[in-house]
Amino acid sequence: MNPSEEVATGAGALLILKPDILTAPCARCPAALARDTVRGLLAVYESSTAYAYEVDTSEQAVAWALSNIERKTRARDWYVRTLRNPHRHLADLRALLAGPLLNPAGDDTVRTADLVLGVAEALGFTVSDHLRTRCTQRDFLGLYADNTHFTRLAGSLRDYLVGQEVEIYRYAGEQELSTLHIFKEMVRRVVRYPTTHYDAVENLLHVSDPGAADWTYFLNTAFGERGRVT
């Protein structure tokens, strides 16, 4: 994808929390893994800094994510390892790392969705609209019409999504288009499958870019026709 000038930032991007981030066993994750996810994200933008990870699998998972991010950076002009206003947002990520959300008193786990939403906020995104809805067959086709539903993954993806609840967040704020994609890569590697092969079905979250077919679908249907979360 080569975004136009009008969609060259992540303003208006949709972040979709998939069924496996909303239900057990991935609805909560160890707080240490959540903190290591943020450390991994900091490593994307501060490659000269060495981070000590709390969980044995995290160093390998972060390295795996960094390798994929670097590959995508070389392959796609819009996929960049930069931030707008980096000093502010890197400081906000460090504050998140040390703050109460990822260091809960009396608990060694956090809601995985809270980790995702907390990082998005630290990166400078604000929620402009939000709904929780049950994914329909039409939604499934809207999400994957251009690629995946024609492949051998179709049945598994349909079973995973259709009839299950998802949460959709529409964001405001100026940030590089690739920012949420980079975080998506990191949180999947560190939290969802640190020691396994890539799971193309159950992978926590999806990002729809402004102007893309899935973004247009959800903006015109999910937000246009269904009630908001109250």
N, C-alpha and C positions, 0 to 999 in steps of 0.2 A: 504494500500500500504506500503510495506517495501522497500525503495529505495536501490539500490546497492551502493557500494562504489563510483562508477563513477558518480552517480546522487544524492549523499548525500547532496549537497548544491543546492541552487536555481539558480545557474549559468545556463543560457540558458532557464529559465522558460518563458512561454508565458503568457502574460496578455491580455485578450480579453475584450474590452469595448463593452458592449452589446447595443442594440438599445435604451433602456430607459435612458442610461447615455448620449446619443448623441442627443436626441430630448426632447422637452418639454413634461411634466413639470419638468423632473429631470435633464435636461441639465445644469441648474444652481441651486445652493442651497444657502440658507442664509449663509453669511460668518461666523456668529456665530456658526451654525451647523458644518461648515467645521472645525472651530477651536476646537469645542468640540470633533470632531472625532479624531483630533490629541491628545487632552488631554486624550481621552479614550485609544488610542494606547500607550501613555506614561504610563498610569495606568497598562497596561499589564506587562510592564517591570520594573515598579517602584511601586510595590504593596503597599509599605509602605508610599507612598506620597498621600495625599488627594488633589483632584483637585476640584475647584469651576467651575461649568458649567454655561454657559450663557443662555442656552435654557432649559425650564422647563422639556422637555421630555428626555434630554440627560442623566441625572443621571440614570434613569431607563433603558434607552437603553444601556448604557455602562455596567451596572450591568448584563443585559441580555447577552450581548456579552461576558463578562468575564466568566459568568457561562458556556456558550457553549465552550469557549476556554479551560477552565479547564477540562470539560468533555472529549474533544477531546485529551487533553494532557494525561489524564489517559488511554485513549483507544488505542492510537497509538504511537509507539516508536519514529517515526520520527517527530511527532508534538510536538515541544518543545517551551517553553516560554523563549528562550534565543536569544541573538544576538551575532554575531561575531563582535568584536571591538565595544562593547556597548557604551563606553564613547563618542566616536566620533559620532555614529549615534543617540544617545539620544540627544546630543548637537545639531545635525543637525535638529532633529524634533522640538526642542525648538526654534531654529532659524526660522524654517518654521512657527511655531505658531505665532511668533511675527513679521514676515516679511511681505513685501508688497503683496505677493500673496494672503494671507488669510486676509489681512487688506487693501483692495483696497480703494484708495481715491475716495470719491464721489459716492461710490456704496456699497450696503449692501449685494450683492450676489457675488458668484464666480462660474466659470465653474466647475462643479463637476468633469469632466475629469482632470482639472488642479490640483484639490485636490489629486486625485488618483496618477497622474504622479509625483506630487511634493513629496508625501510621499514615493513613490518608490525610487525616487532619494535620499531623505534623509536617506533611509535605506541602501543605498550603491549600488543600481542597476543603471546601465547605459544602454541606448537603443542601441542595436547592429543592429536591423532591425525593420522596421515599415511599415505597409501597412493599407490602408483603402479599404475595399472591400464590395461587396454586398453578403450576406450570401445565399448560394445555398442549395438546398435539399441535395446535397452530403455533404456539410459542416455540415448541421444539423445532418446527420447520423454520420459523423466523430466525432462530438462533443459529441453525446449522444448514440452512438451505443452500448456501453456496459451496459447501464442502462435505462435511462429515456424514450427513445422513444418507449419502449414497454409498458409503463404504461398508466394510464388514463390521464396523463398530455400531451400525445403525440400531440394531436390536438392543444392545447393551445401553447405549445412550438414551434410547427411548424409555427403557425400563427404569433407568436412573432418574430421569427428569419428569416424565409425564405423570401428572397426578400428585407430584411432590411440591412442597412449599419452597419458594425462593424469595429472597429479598433483593430489591433493585434500588440502588442509590444513584441519583443524578447529581453530578457535582458541578459547582461553580469554582472559579479561581484560575489564575493563569499559571500553568506549569507545562513543562515539556510533554508532548504526547506520549512519549515512551515511559514516563515515570511510573505509572501504575502497572504497566507491563513488566517493568524491572522488578517491582515489589512482588507482583504475582509470581514471577519465577522464583524469587527468594523464599517466600512463605511456603510455596509448594514443596520446595526441596527440603527446607529445614523442618517443617512441621508435618507435612502430609506423608512424605515417603523418603526419609533420609537414607535408607539403606536398600531401597527397592528400585526397580526399573520404573520409568515414567508411566503413569496411569492416565491414559487419555480420556477416561470416563469420569472417575471420581477425583476431582482435583481442586476442590474448595471454592474457586471463584473464577469469574469470567469478566473481562474488560471489553466494552464496546466503545470503539472510537467514534468521535463526532464525524458524521458523514458516511460511516460504513453502513452496509445493508442491515445488519442486526440492530445497530443503534437507531436507524430510521424506523424499523419495525416496532421496537419497544416504545419509542417516543410516540408513535402514532396509534398504538393499540393499547399496551399495558397502561400507560399514563393517561391516554385519552379516553379510555372506556371503563376503567375500574376505579373503585374507591381508594382513597389514601389510607395509610396507616394512621390511626389516631393515638 
